[in-house]
Amino acid sequence: MERQLLEVSGVQSCDVSFDTKTAIVKVAKGTDPKAVAAGLSGKFSGSVQ
């Protein structure tokens, strides 16, 4: 699910990592945070690595 959303926003799964304990989304340099947020829409769960 998460990987599909990332692909939809044009971001590779390796570009984004989640810290489920603090609910912080870490985005690699060169990645548009807005695109990631739009793709996730706050509907992600678990972690993506």
Backbone bond lengths (Angstrom), bond angles and torsions (degrees), N, CA, C in turn:
res aa  C-N    CA-C-N  psi(-1)  N-CA   C-N-CA  omega(-1)  CA-C   N-CA-C  phi
1 M - - - 1.462 - - 1.524 109.72 -
2 E 1.322 116.27 -54.17 1.457 119.90 -178.64 1.528 110.78 -60.74
3 R 1.327 115.58 -44.37 1.463 119.65 -177.91 1.528 110.45 -62.16
4 Q 1.339 116.26 -38.95 1.460 120.37 179.46 1.533 110.34 -62.96
5 L 1.317 116.61 -42.80 1.456 120.80 179.87 1.520 110.94 -63.51
6 L 1.336 115.52 -40.38 1.458 119.30 179.50 1.522 111.00 -65.01
7 E 1.322 115.90 -39.84 1.457 120.02 179.35 1.522 110.03 -65.16
8 V 1.321 116.85 -37.04 1.461 121.26 179.48 1.526 110.30 -64.07
9 S 1.336 116.88 -38.14 1.464 119.49 179.39 1.515 112.31 -83.12
10 G 1.322 117.60 7.64 1.456 120.71 176.28 1.520 112.93 74.15
11 V 1.321 116.27 23.36 1.458 120.09 -179.26 1.520 109.33 -118.95
12 Q 1.311 116.77 131.13 1.465 120.41 178.79 1.523 109.60 -73.12
13 S 1.326 116.33 148.61 1.458 121.01 -176.79 1.525 111.57 -59.08
14 C 1.346 117.50 -28.36 1.461 120.53 -177.73 1.527 111.65 -76.11
15 D 1.326 117.36 -10.39 1.455 120.98 -178.56 1.523 112.70 -85.34
16 V 1.323 116.17 -13.88 1.462 119.76 -175.74 1.521 110.25 -130.76
17 S 1.321 115.86 137.43 1.458 119.77 175.52 1.528 109.00 -132.31
18 F 1.322 116.35 149.90 1.456 120.56 -177.69 1.518 110.87 -115.85
19 D 1.335 114.70 140.84 1.457 119.89 171.70 1.522 105.91 -108.17
20 T 1.322 115.98 98.98 1.462 120.36 -173.55 1.531 112.45 -66.90
21 K 1.325 116.95 -21.42 1.466 119.26 -178.63 1.525 111.32 -74.67
22 T 1.323 116.81 -32.52 1.462 119.90 -178.14 1.520 111.71 -114.89
23 A 1.331 116.19 -0.72 1.472 121.74 178.35 1.513 111.49 58.64
24 I 1.342 116.11 35.17 1.466 120.33 179.18 1.523 109.19 -102.74
25 V 1.319 114.87 134.81 1.457 119.99 177.69 1.518 108.71 -99.15
26 K 1.328 115.69 120.53 1.457 120.22 -179.79 1.524 108.58 -101.07
27 V 1.325 116.02 125.38 1.453 120.42 -176.85 1.522 109.84 -115.06
28 A 1.321 115.51 133.31 1.460 120.40 179.64 1.520 110.47 -67.73
29 K 1.324 116.08 156.44 1.463 120.75 178.93 1.521 110.27 -61.67
30 G 1.320 115.95 143.76 1.456 120.45 179.65 1.520 112.67 89.59
31 T 1.329 116.64 -3.38 1.459 120.82 179.36 1.527 108.93 -103.59
32 D 1.310 116.40 135.44 1.461 120.81 -179.04 1.528 110.10 -79.18
33 P 1.338 117.71 111.43 1.470 120.72 -179.12 1.525 112.53 -58.44
34 K 1.330 116.82 -33.97 1.461 120.00 -179.67 1.521 110.72 -65.93
35 A 1.328 116.33 -37.99 1.465 120.30 178.90 1.526 110.04 -65.15
36 V 1.321 115.48 -39.61 1.464 120.12 178.90 1.526 110.14 -65.25
37 A 1.324 116.18 -45.70 1.465 120.55 -179.51 1.525 110.84 -62.71
38 A 1.318 116.18 -40.22 1.463 120.49 -179.99 1.526 110.77 -65.17
39 G 1.336 115.80 -38.05 1.458 119.97 -179.42 1.517 112.20 -71.90
40 L 1.316 116.20 -38.77 1.459 119.98 -177.75 1.518 111.70 -78.05
41 S 1.320 116.62 -40.50 1.470 121.97 179.88 1.532 111.60 54.69
42 G 1.319 115.96 25.74 1.460 119.05 177.61 1.513 113.70 70.06
43 K 1.351 116.83 17.91 1.464 119.46 -175.56 1.523 111.95 -107.92
44 F 1.321 117.42 14.56 1.459 119.10 -178.81 1.524 110.94 -85.57
45 S 1.319 115.39 155.20 1.459 119.84 176.23 1.515 108.21 -146.24
46 G 1.320 117.21 152.49 1.454 119.88 -177.74 1.519 110.28 78.61
47 S 1.318 116.66 -149.24 1.455 119.67 -177.65 1.518 110.79 -136.80
48 V 1.329 115.89 154.00 1.454 121.69 178.09 1.516 108.03 -120.80
49 Q 1.314 116.47 129.87 1.463 119.53 -179.31 1.512 110.30 -130.64
